[in-house]
Amino acid sequence: KDASLCRQNDTDQALYVLLSGAVGVMVRGKFIAHITQPGEAFGELSLFLRGKRTADLVAEQKTAIFRLTPDDLPQFHNTHPRTFMIIAQTLAQRFASNLERLSYLASIEKSLQSNSLKDKELLSQLEAASKELALLQQQIMALKRFSNIPELNTFINREDLEPLEP
């Protein structure tokens, strides 16, 4: 319990398989996931892509893990092909889930961008309409000076007709 399996940015190249217990996944000191299913593989990026660790891994309780390094991979594949396939399926499912999540986030972003464009277009149209109304009101006021039509003068002199600013 409380043992650190690895730290973010470590160059350790092992994949882990949870045998029992629970492992917390932390990024910048905040838990982002909990690995609780026996047989669940994690740390695959470091094993297969030889990259740096993307998170801290900490045992949350008494935990047993299987550690698989690049040197162990060929022999493990030969001696435990069924387990290797289960690990591969788990990783493929995680990959598919991440792709689905990314696709969903991309659709939300696209929708937000589309709404933002629509909002900008609507604001632009409202601004143009406001300018046209102000100009029309100025033209009506100018007509008043030249008009002898009482109905037009009554309409122009209404109190609810406030001047618009362009």
Rosetta constraint file for C-alpha pairs under 8 A:
AtomPair CA 1 CA 59 HARMONIC 5.21 0.50
AtomPair CA 1 CA 60 HARMONIC 5.60 0.50
AtomPair CA 1 CA 61 HARMONIC 4.33 0.50
AtomPair CA 1 CA 62 HARMONIC 4.64 0.50
AtomPair CA 1 CA 63 HARMONIC 6.60 0.50
AtomPair CA 2 CA 58 HARMONIC 5.94 0.50
AtomPair CA 2 CA 59 HARMONIC 5.01 0.50
AtomPair CA 2 CA 60 HARMONIC 5.70 0.50
AtomPair CA 2 CA 61 HARMONIC 6.81 0.50
AtomPair CA 3 CA 58 HARMONIC 5.68 0.50
AtomPair CA 3 CA 59 HARMONIC 5.31 0.50
AtomPair CA 4 CA 56 HARMONIC 7.48 0.50
AtomPair CA 4 CA 57 HARMONIC 5.95 0.50
AtomPair CA 4 CA 58 HARMONIC 4.52 0.50
AtomPair CA 4 CA 59 HARMONIC 6.48 0.50
AtomPair CA 5 CA 56 HARMONIC 7.56 0.50
AtomPair CA 5 CA 57 HARMONIC 5.28 0.50
AtomPair CA 5 CA 58 HARMONIC 5.78 0.50
AtomPair CA 5 CA 59 HARMONIC 7.28 0.50
AtomPair CA 6 CA 10 HARMONIC 6.77 0.50
AtomPair CA 6 CA 12 HARMONIC 7.59 0.50
AtomPair CA 6 CA 53 HARMONIC 7.58 0.50
AtomPair CA 6 CA 55 HARMONIC 7.94 0.50
AtomPair CA 6 CA 56 HARMONIC 5.65 0.50
AtomPair CA 6 CA 57 HARMONIC 5.45 0.50
AtomPair CA 6 CA 58 HARMONIC 7.51 0.50
AtomPair CA 7 CA 53 HARMONIC 6.72 0.50
AtomPair CA 7 CA 55 HARMONIC 6.27 0.50
AtomPair CA 7 CA 56 HARMONIC 4.25 0.50
AtomPair CA 7 CA 57 HARMONIC 6.55 0.50
AtomPair CA 8 CA 27 HARMONIC 7.36 0.50
AtomPair CA 8 CA 52 HARMONIC 7.33 0.50
AtomPair CA 8 CA 53 HARMONIC 4.85 0.50
AtomPair CA 8 CA 54 HARMONIC 5.14 0.50
AtomPair CA 8 CA 55 HARMONIC 4.28 0.50
AtomPair CA 8 CA 56 HARMONIC 4.87 0.50
AtomPair CA 9 CA 52 HARMONIC 4.82 0.50
AtomPair CA 9 CA 53 HARMONIC 4.68 0.50
AtomPair CA 9 CA 54 HARMONIC 6.16 0.50
AtomPair CA 9 CA 55 HARMONIC 7.42 0.50
AtomPair CA 10 CA 52 HARMONIC 5.45 0.50
AtomPair CA 10 CA 53 HARMONIC 5.26 0.50
AtomPair CA 11 CA 46 HARMONIC 7.41 0.50
AtomPair CA 11 CA 50 HARMONIC 7.63 0.50
AtomPair CA 11 CA 51 HARMONIC 6.62 0.50
AtomPair CA 11 CA 52 HARMONIC 4.79 0.50
AtomPair CA 11 CA 53 HARMONIC 6.43 0.50
AtomPair CA 12 CA 46 HARMONIC 6.86 0.50
AtomPair CA 12 CA 52 HARMONIC 7.26 0.50
AtomPair CA 12 CA 53 HARMONIC 7.35 0.50
AtomPair CA 13 CA 46 HARMONIC 4.66 0.50
AtomPair CA 13 CA 47 HARMONIC 4.66 0.50
AtomPair CA 13 CA 50 HARMONIC 5.81 0.50
AtomPair CA 13 CA 51 HARMONIC 7.42 0.50
AtomPair CA 13 CA 52 HARMONIC 7.99 0.50
AtomPair CA 13 CA 69 HARMONIC 6.17 0.50
AtomPair CA 13 CA 70 HARMONIC 6.95 0.50
AtomPair CA 14 CA 43 HARMONIC 6.58 0.50
AtomPair CA 14 CA 44 HARMONIC 7.43 0.50
AtomPair CA 14 CA 46 HARMONIC 6.23 0.50
AtomPair CA 14 CA 47 HARMONIC 5.04 0.50
AtomPair CA 14 CA 67 HARMONIC 6.24 0.50
AtomPair CA 14 CA 68 HARMONIC 5.33 0.50
AtomPair CA 14 CA 69 HARMONIC 4.45 0.50
AtomPair CA 14 CA 70 HARMONIC 6.94 0.50
AtomPair CA 15 CA 41 HARMONIC 6.94 0.50
AtomPair CA 15 CA 42 HARMONIC 5.90 0.50
AtomPair CA 15 CA 43 HARMONIC 4.60 0.50
AtomPair CA 15 CA 44 HARMONIC 5.15 0.50
AtomPair CA 15 CA 46 HARMONIC 7.01 0.50
AtomPair CA 15 CA 47 HARMONIC 5.52 0.50
AtomPair CA 15 CA 67 HARMONIC 5.89 0.50
AtomPair CA 15 CA 68 HARMONIC 5.10 0.50
AtomPair CA 15 CA 69 HARMONIC 6.43 0.50
AtomPair CA 16 CA 41 HARMONIC 5.58 0.50
AtomPair CA 16 CA 42 HARMONIC 5.33 0.50
AtomPair CA 16 CA 43 HARMONIC 6.01 0.50
AtomPair CA 16 CA 44 HARMONIC 7.81 0.50
AtomPair CA 16 CA 65 HARMONIC 6.34 0.50
AtomPair CA 16 CA 66 HARMONIC 5.54 0.50
AtomPair CA 16 CA 67 HARMONIC 4.67 0.50
AtomPair CA 16 CA 68 HARMONIC 6.16 0.50
AtomPair CA 17 CA 38 HARMONIC 7.67 0.50
AtomPair CA 17 CA 39 HARMONIC 5.70 0.50
AtomPair CA 17 CA 40 HARMONIC 5.56 0.50
AtomPair CA 17 CA 41 HARMONIC 4.34 0.50
AtomPair CA 17 CA 42 HARMONIC 6.40 0.50
AtomPair CA 17 CA 65 HARMONIC 5.50 0.50
AtomPair CA 17 CA 66 HARMONIC 5.00 0.50
AtomPair CA 17 CA 67 HARMONIC 6.59 0.50
AtomPair CA 18 CA 22 HARMONIC 7.60 0.50
AtomPair CA 18 CA 35 HARMONIC 7.69 0.50
AtomPair CA 18 CA 36 HARMONIC 7.58 0.50
AtomPair CA 18 CA 37 HARMONIC 7.04 0.50
AtomPair CA 18 CA 38 HARMONIC 5.10 0.50
AtomPair CA 18 CA 39 HARMONIC 5.30 0.50
AtomPair CA 18 CA 40 HARMONIC 5.51 0.50
AtomPair CA 18 CA 41 HARMONIC 6.49 0.50
AtomPair CA 18 CA 63 HARMONIC 7.80 0.50
AtomPair CA 18 CA 64 HARMONIC 6.45 0.50
AtomPair CA 18 CA 65 HARMONIC 4.66 0.50
AtomPair CA 18 CA 66 HARMONIC 6.55 0.50
AtomPair CA 19 CA 38 HARMONIC 4.89 0.50
AtomPair CA 19 CA 39 HARMONIC 5.86 0.50
AtomPair CA 19 CA 63 HARMONIC 7.52 0.50
AtomPair CA 19 CA 64 HARMONIC 5.26 0.50
AtomPair CA 19 CA 65 HARMONIC 5.10 0.50
AtomPair CA 19 CA 66 HARMONIC 6.79 0.50
AtomPair CA 20 CA 36 HARMONIC 7.74 0.50
AtomPair CA 20 CA 37 HARMONIC 7.79 0.50
AtomPair CA 20 CA 38 HARMONIC 5.54 0.50
AtomPair CA 20 CA 62 HARMONIC 7.96 0.50
AtomPair CA 20 CA 63 HARMONIC 5.43 0.50
AtomPair CA 20 CA 64 HARMONIC 5.15 0.50
AtomPair CA 20 CA 65 HARMONIC 7.00 0.50
AtomPair CA 21 CA 36 HARMONIC 6.51 0.50
AtomPair CA 21 CA 38 HARMONIC 7.77 0.50
AtomPair CA 21 CA 59 HARMONIC 7.67 0.50
AtomPair CA 21 CA 60 HARMONIC 7.49 0.50
AtomPair CA 21 CA 61 HARMONIC 5.85 0.50
AtomPair CA 21 CA 62 HARMONIC 5.67 0.50
AtomPair CA 21 CA 63 HARMONIC 4.12 0.50
AtomPair CA 21 CA 64 HARMONIC 6.42 0.50
AtomPair CA 22 CA 34 HARMONIC 6.86 0.50
AtomPair CA 22 CA 35 HARMONIC 5.57 0.50
AtomPair CA 22 CA 36 HARMONIC 4.67 0.50
AtomPair CA 22 CA 37 HARMONIC 7.83 0.50
AtomPair CA 22 CA 59 HARMONIC 6.01 0.50
AtomPair CA 22 CA 60 HARMONIC 5.42 0.50
AtomPair CA 22 CA 61 HARMONIC 5.98 0.50
AtomPair CA 22 CA 62 HARMONIC 7.63 0.50
AtomPair CA 22 CA 63 HARMONIC 6.08 0.50
AtomPair CA 23 CA 34 HARMONIC 5.77 0.50
AtomPair CA 23 CA 35 HARMONIC 5.03 0.50
AtomPair CA 23 CA 36 HARMONIC 6.69 0.50
AtomPair CA 23 CA 57 HARMONIC 6.38 0.50
AtomPair CA 23 CA 58 HARMONIC 5.45 0.50
AtomPair CA 23 CA 59 HARMONIC 4.47 0.50
AtomPair CA 23 CA 60 HARMONIC 5.35 0.50
AtomPair CA 23 CA 61 HARMONIC 7.65 0.50
AtomPair CA 23 CA 63 HARMONIC 7.54 0.50
AtomPair CA 24 CA 31 HARMONIC 6.51 0.50
AtomPair CA 24 CA 32 HARMONIC 7.86 0.50
AtomPair CA 24 CA 33 HARMONIC 6.12 0.50
AtomPair CA 24 CA 34 HARMONIC 4.63 0.50
AtomPair CA 24 CA 35 HARMONIC 6.31 0.50
AtomPair CA 24 CA 56 HARMONIC 7.99 0.50
AtomPair CA 24 CA 57 HARMONIC 5.70 0.50
AtomPair CA 24 CA 58 HARMONIC 5.16 0.50
AtomPair CA 24 CA 59 HARMONIC 6.24 0.50
AtomPair CA 24 CA 60 HARMONIC 6.03 0.50
AtomPair CA 25 CA 31 HARMONIC 5.64 0.50
AtomPair CA 25 CA 32 HARMONIC 5.80 0.50
AtomPair CA 25 CA 33 HARMONIC 5.07 0.50
AtomPair CA 25 CA 34 HARMONIC 5.93 0.50
AtomPair CA 25 CA 35 HARMONIC 7.55 0.50
AtomPair CA 25 CA 55 HARMONIC 6.26 0.50
AtomPair CA 25 CA 56 HARMONIC 5.80 0.50
AtomPair CA 25 CA 57 HARMONIC 4.94 0.50
AtomPair CA 25 CA 58 HARMONIC 6.72 0.50
AtomPair CA 26 CA 30 HARMONIC 5.11 0.50
AtomPair CA 26 CA 31 HARMONIC 4.28 0.50
AtomPair CA 26 CA 32 HARMONIC 5.65 0.50
AtomPair CA 26 CA 33 HARMONIC 7.21 0.50
AtomPair CA 26 CA 55 HARMONIC 5.53 0.50
AtomPair CA 26 CA 56 HARMONIC 4.98 0.50
AtomPair CA 26 CA 57 HARMONIC 6.42 0.50
AtomPair CA 26 CA 58 HARMONIC 7.85 0.50
AtomPair CA 27 CA 31 HARMONIC 6.56 0.50
AtomPair CA 27 CA 32 HARMONIC 6.78 0.50
AtomPair CA 27 CA 54 HARMONIC 7.57 0.50
AtomPair CA 27 CA 55 HARMONIC 5.04 0.50
AtomPair CA 27 CA 56 HARMONIC 6.28 0.50
AtomPair CA 28 CA 55 HARMONIC 7.91 0.50
AtomPair CA 35 CA 40 HARMONIC 7.24 0.50
AtomPair CA 36 CA 40 HARMONIC 7.72 0.50
AtomPair CA 39 CA 87 HARMONIC 7.58 0.50
AtomPair CA 40 CA 87 HARMONIC 7.26 0.50
AtomPair CA 40 CA 90 HARMONIC 6.81 0.50
AtomPair CA 41 CA 87 HARMONIC 6.05 0.50
AtomPair CA 41 CA 90 HARMONIC 6.86 0.50
AtomPair CA 41 CA 91 HARMONIC 7.11 0.50
AtomPair CA 43 CA 47 HARMONIC 6.77 0.50
AtomPair CA 43 CA 53 HARMONIC 7.49 0.50
AtomPair CA 44 CA 48 HARMONIC 5.95 0.50
AtomPair CA 44 CA 49 HARMONIC 7.79 0.50
AtomPair CA 44 CA 91 HARMONIC 7.71 0.50
AtomPair CA 45 CA 49 HARMONIC 5.23 0.50
AtomPair CA 45 CA 50 HARMONIC 6.69 0.50
AtomPair CA 45 CA 51 HARMONIC 6.28 0.50
AtomPair CA 45 CA 53 HARMONIC 7.70 0.50
AtomPair CA 46 CA 50 HARMONIC 4.51 0.50
AtomPair CA 46 CA 51 HARMONIC 4.70 0.50
AtomPair CA 46 CA 52 HARMONIC 6.05 0.50
AtomPair CA 46 CA 53 HARMONIC 6.24 0.50
AtomPair CA 47 CA 51 HARMONIC 7.67 0.50
AtomPair CA 47 CA 69 HARMONIC 6.59 0.50
AtomPair CA 47 CA 70 HARMONIC 6.16 0.50
AtomPair CA 48 CA 70 HARMONIC 7.73 0.50
AtomPair CA 59 CA 63 HARMONIC 6.10 0.50
AtomPair CA 68 CA 72 HARMONIC 5.99 0.50
AtomPair CA 68 CA 73 HARMONIC 6.72 0.50
AtomPair CA 69 CA 73 HARMONIC 6.35 0.50
AtomPair CA 72 CA 76 HARMONIC 5.93 0.50
AtomPair CA 73 CA 77 HARMONIC 6.01 0.50
AtomPair CA 74 CA 78 HARMONIC 6.35 0.50
AtomPair CA 75 CA 79 HARMONIC 6.05 0.50
AtomPair CA 76 CA 80 HARMONIC 5.55 0.50
AtomPair CA 76 CA 81 HARMONIC 7.46 0.50
AtomPair CA 76 CA 84 HARMONIC 7.40 0.50
AtomPair CA 77 CA 81 HARMONIC 5.09 0.50
AtomPair CA 77 CA 84 HARMONIC 5.80 0.50
AtomPair CA 80 CA 84 HARMONIC 6.08 0.50
AtomPair CA 81 CA 85 HARMONIC 6.15 0.50
AtomPair CA 82 CA 86 HARMONIC 6.33 0.50
AtomPair CA 83 CA 87 HARMONIC 6.21 0.50
AtomPair CA 84 CA 88 HARMONIC 6.14 0.50
AtomPair CA 85 CA 89 HARMONIC 6.03 0.50
AtomPair CA 86 CA 90 HARMONIC 6.12 0.50
AtomPair CA 87 CA 91 HARMONIC 6.20 0.50
AtomPair CA 88 CA 92 HARMONIC 6.08 0.50
AtomPair CA 89 CA 93 HARMONIC 6.04 0.50
AtomPair CA 90 CA 94 HARMONIC 6.22 0.50
AtomPair CA 91 CA 95 HARMONIC 6.06 0.50
AtomPair CA 92 CA 96 HARMONIC 6.09 0.50
AtomPair CA 93 CA 97 HARMONIC 6.03 0.50
AtomPair CA 94 CA 98 HARMONIC 6.08 0.50
AtomPair CA 95 CA 99 HARMONIC 6.16 0.50
AtomPair CA 96 CA 100 HARMONIC 6.14 0.50
AtomPair CA 97 CA 101 HARMONIC 6.15 0.50
AtomPair CA 98 CA 102 HARMONIC 6.06 0.50
AtomPair CA 99 CA 103 HARMONIC 6.02 0.50
AtomPair CA 100 CA 104 HARMONIC 6.16 0.50
AtomPair CA 101 CA 105 HARMONIC 6.18 0.50
AtomPair CA 102 CA 106 HARMONIC 6.01 0.50
AtomPair CA 103 CA 107 HARMONIC 6.22 0.50
AtomPair CA 104 CA 108 HARMONIC 6.34 0.50
AtomPair CA 105 CA 109 HARMONIC 6.14 0.50
AtomPair CA 106 CA 110 HARMONIC 6.07 0.50
AtomPair CA 107 CA 111 HARMONIC 6.09 0.50
AtomPair CA 108 CA 112 HARMONIC 6.11 0.50
AtomPair CA 109 CA 113 HARMONIC 6.10 0.50
AtomPair CA 110 CA 114 HARMONIC 6.04 0.50
AtomPair CA 111 CA 115 HARMONIC 6.06 0.50
AtomPair CA 112 CA 116 HARMONIC 5.97 0.50
AtomPair CA 113 CA 117 HARMONIC 6.15 0.50
AtomPair CA 114 CA 118 HARMONIC 6.16 0.50
AtomPair CA 115 CA 119 HARMONIC 5.99 0.50
AtomPair CA 116 CA 120 HARMONIC 6.14 0.50
AtomPair CA 117 CA 121 HARMONIC 6.09 0.50
AtomPair CA 118 CA 122 HARMONIC 6.03 0.50
AtomPair CA 119 CA 123 HARMONIC 6.06 0.50
AtomPair CA 120 CA 124 HARMONIC 6.07 0.50
AtomPair CA 121 CA 125 HARMONIC 6.16 0.50
AtomPair CA 122 CA 126 HARMONIC 6.10 0.50
AtomPair CA 123 CA 127 HARMONIC 6.06 0.50
AtomPair CA 124 CA 128 HARMONIC 6.20 0.50
AtomPair CA 125 CA 129 HARMONIC 6.10 0.50
AtomPair CA 126 CA 130 HARMONIC 6.05 0.50
AtomPair CA 127 CA 131 HARMONIC 6.30 0.50
AtomPair CA 128 CA 132 HARMONIC 6.24 0.50
AtomPair CA 129 CA 133 HARMONIC 6.13 0.50
AtomPair CA 130 CA 134 HARMONIC 6.19 0.50
AtomPair CA 130 CA 164 HARMONIC 7.95 0.50
AtomPair CA 130 CA 166 HARMONIC 6.80 0.50
AtomPair CA 131 CA 135 HARMONIC 6.15 0.50
AtomPair CA 131 CA 165 HARMONIC 7.63 0.50
AtomPair CA 131 CA 166 HARMONIC 4.74 0.50
AtomPair CA 132 CA 136 HARMONIC 6.06 0.50
AtomPair CA 132 CA 166 HARMONIC 7.88 0.50
AtomPair CA 133 CA 137 HARMONIC 6.06 0.50
AtomPair CA 133 CA 164 HARMONIC 7.38 0.50
AtomPair CA 134 CA 138 HARMONIC 6.23 0.50
AtomPair CA 134 CA 163 HARMONIC 7.40 0.50
AtomPair CA 134 CA 164 HARMONIC 4.93 0.50
AtomPair CA 134 CA 165 HARMONIC 5.88 0.50
AtomPair CA 134 CA 166 HARMONIC 5.30 0.50
AtomPair CA 135 CA 139 HARMONIC 6.25 0.50
AtomPair CA 135 CA 166 HARMONIC 7.03 0.50
AtomPair CA 136 CA 140 HARMONIC 6.19 0.50
AtomPair CA 137 CA 141 HARMONIC 6.19 0.50
AtomPair CA 137 CA 163 HARMONIC 7.20 0.50
AtomPair CA 137 CA 164 HARMONIC 7.31 0.50
AtomPair CA 138 CA 142 HARMONIC 6.16 0.50
AtomPair CA 139 CA 143 HARMONIC 6.18 0.50
AtomPair CA 140 CA 144 HARMONIC 6.43 0.50
AtomPair CA 140 CA 156 HARMONIC 7.33 0.50
AtomPair CA 141 CA 145 HARMONIC 7.20 0.50
AtomPair CA 141 CA 156 HARMONIC 6.93 0.50
AtomPair CA 142 CA 146 HARMONIC 7.34 0.50
AtomPair CA 143 CA 147 HARMONIC 5.97 0.50
AtomPair CA 144 CA 152 HARMONIC 7.39 0.50
AtomPair CA 144 CA 153 HARMONIC 6.22 0.50
AtomPair CA 144 CA 156 HARMONIC 7.35 0.50
AtomPair CA 147 CA 152 HARMONIC 7.58 0.50
AtomPair CA 147 CA 153 HARMONIC 7.47 0.50
AtomPair CA 148 CA 153 HARMONIC 7.89 0.50
AtomPair CA 149 CA 153 HARMONIC 6.50 0.50
AtomPair CA 150 CA 154 HARMONIC 6.09 0.50
AtomPair CA 151 CA 155 HARMONIC 6.19 0.50
AtomPair CA 152 CA 156 HARMONIC 6.14 0.50
AtomPair CA 153 CA 157 HARMONIC 6.05 0.50
AtomPair CA 154 CA 158 HARMONIC 6.44 0.50
AtomPair CA 156 CA 161 HARMONIC 7.28 0.50
AtomPair CA 157 CA 161 HARMONIC 7.51 0.50
